[in-house]
Amino acid sequence: MTGMEYTTITAPASAELTEKRSRFLAVVAPARDEEQALEVVAEERASSRDASHHVYAFITHGTSRFTDDGEPQGTAGMPVLEVMRGAGLENAVVVVTRWFGGTLLGPGGLMRAYSQAAKLAISVAQTVRMRRCVIFSLYCEYRSYQAVAALAAQLAGGVVDADFGERVELRVFVPGEHAQQLLHGISELTLGSVHPEPAGEMDCESPV
C-alpha cells in the first residue's frame, strides 16, 4: 500500500430511509482494522436489538468483508460493499440496520434500499484523503534538526516525535514515493553522517 491514496471517515455519521414501511438506518464509521470494525457492528446490534437485520460491510487496509445477515444472498452486504468501493473508502465500516415493515421488497428492492441507505450515510460523513507513509528513525546533531524536519515537511511529511538528549533522536515520516528523496536529502544536509533506519509505516493525511 505504500504511496497509495484513499478516502476514509473522520467520525461516525448516520442516515436513514423508509421503503414500504421498512426502516433502514445506515451508520458509517472509521475502522483501522477488522477488530474495530466488528466492535462498531456489535455496538449497532446492541443498540437496536429489535431490528430484523444488521447488514454490514467493511474495508480495512485492502481487506474487505460483508454479511447479508439473513437477507437473500447478494441483496444486502455486497451492495453496501460496492457503494463503499465506489466512494473509494478505506479503513471504514458501514452497518445498515433494517426494521421489517411487513411488505416484502424483493431482491431488486432490497439492493436499492441497502445501497441508498449506505450512500446517504457516506454523503453526510466527514471524509479525508489519506496516504500510506513510511517512518524513518535517526540520530542527528542539534544543528541539523531543523533542516531535517523542514525537509520532511517539504516532502509532504513531518516529525512523528523527537527526543532531545546529547543528540536528537528523531522519527520522521514521508509518503512512500518520497522516501528516497528524504534519504538523499538527509545525506546531503549532514554530509553523510546520519543514517536513517526504516521504522515502520503509518497513515497520514494527504495534502489537498
Residue pairs with C-beta under 8 A, 6 or more apart in sequence:
1 61
1 62
1 132
1 201
2 132
2 134
2 176
2 177
2 201
3 131
3 132
3 175
3 176
3 177
4 131
4 132
5 129
5 130
5 131
5 206
6 88
6 89
6 90
6 91
6 129
6 130
6 131
7 87
7 88
7 89
7 90
7 127
7 128
7 129
7 130
8 30
8 89
8 90
8 91
8 92
8 127
8 128
8 130
8 203
9 28
9 29
9 30
9 89
9 91
9 92
9 125
9 126
9 127
10 30
10 125
10 126
10 127
10 128
11 29
11 30
11 125
11 126
12 27
12 28
12 29
12 30
12 40
12 125
13 27
13 28
13 29
13 121
13 122
13 124
13 125
13 126
14 25
14 26
14 27
14 28
14 121
14 124
15 25
15 26
15 117
15 120
15 121
15 123
15 124
16 23
16 24
16 25
16 26
16 117
16 120
17 23
17 24
17 113
17 116
17 117
17 120
18 24
18 101
19 101
19 105
19 109
19 112
19 113
20 101
20 103
20 105
20 109
21 101
21 102
21 103
22 98
22 99
22 100
22 101
22 103
22 105
22 113
23 98
23 99
23 101
24 96
24 97
24 98
24 113
24 114
24 116
24 117
25 48
25 96
25 97
25 98
25 117
26 94
26 95
26 96
26 97
26 117
26 118
26 120
26 121
27 40
27 44
27 94
27 95
27 96
27 97
27 121
28 89
28 92
28 93
28 94
28 118
28 121
28 122
28 125
29 40
29 92
29 93
29 95
30 36
30 91
30 92
30 93
31 37
31 40
31 58
31 60
31 91
31 92
31 93
32 60
32 91
33 60
33 61
34 58
34 60
34 63
34 65
36 60
36 93
37 56
37 58
37 60
37 65
37 93
40 93
40 95
41 54
41 56
41 93
41 95
44 54
44 56
44 95
44 97
45 54
48 54
48 97
48 99
50 99
51 97
51 98
51 99
52 70
52 98
52 99
52 100
53 68
53 69
53 70
53 71
53 76
53 97
53 98
53 100
54 69
54 95
54 96
54 97
55 66
55 67
55 68
55 69
55 71
55 76
55 77
55 80
55 95
55 96
55 97
55 98
55 114
56 66
56 67
56 69
56 77
56 80
56 93
56 94
56 95
56 96
57 64
57 65
57 66
57 67
57 77
57 78
57 80
57 81
57 84
57 93
57 94
57 118
58 64
58 65
58 66
58 84
58 92
58 93
58 94
59 81
59 84
59 85
59 89
59 90
59 91
59 92
60 90
60 91
60 92
61 90
61 91
62 90
64 81
64 85
66 77
66 78
66 80
66 81
67 76
67 77
68 74
68 75
68 76
68 77
68 78
69 76
69 77
71 77
71 98
71 110
71 114
72 107
72 110
74 107
74 111
75 107
75 110
75 111
75 114
76 96
76 110
76 111
76 114
79 111
79 114
79 115
79 118
80 94
80 96
80 114
80 115
80 118
82 115
83 94
83 115
83 118
83 119
83 122
84 92
84 94
84 118
84 122
87 122
89 122
89 127
90 130
91 130
91 203
94 118
94 121
94 122
96 114
96 117
96 118
98 113
98 114
105 113
128 205
128 206
129 205
129 206
129 208
130 203
130 204
130 205
130 206
131 175
131 176
131 203
131 204
131 205
131 206
132 175
132 176
132 201
132 202
132 203
132 204
133 157
133 173
133 174
133 175
133 176
133 201
133 202
133 203
133 204
134 173
134 174
134 175
134 176
134 179
134 198
134 200
134 201
135 160
135 171
135 172
135 173
135 198
135 199
135 200
135 201
135 202
136 171
136 172
136 173
136 174
136 179
136 182
136 183
136 196
136 197
136 198
136 199
137 169
137 170
137 171
137 196
137 197
137 198
137 199
138 148
138 169
138 170
138 171
138 172
138 186
138 194
138 195
138 196
138 197
139 167
139 168
139 169
139 170
139 194
140 148
140 167
140 168
140 170
140 190
140 194
141 167
141 168
141 190
142 164
142 167
142 168
144 168
144 189
144 190
144 194
145 162
145 168
145 170
147 189
148 170
148 172
148 186
148 189
148 190
148 194
149 158
149 159
149 170
149 172
151 182
151 185
151 186
151 189
152 158
152 159
152 172
152 173
152 174
152 182
155 174
155 175
155 178
155 181
155 182
155 185
156 174
156 175
156 178
156 206
156 207
157 172
157 173
157 174
157 175
157 178
157 182
157 204
158 172
158 173
158 204
159 170
159 171
159 172
159 173
160 171
160 172
160 173
160 202
161 170
161 171
162 168
162 169
162 170
162 171
163 169
163 170
171 199
172 182
172 196
173 202
173 204
174 181
174 182
175 204
175 206
176 201
182 196
183 196
186 194
186 196
187 194
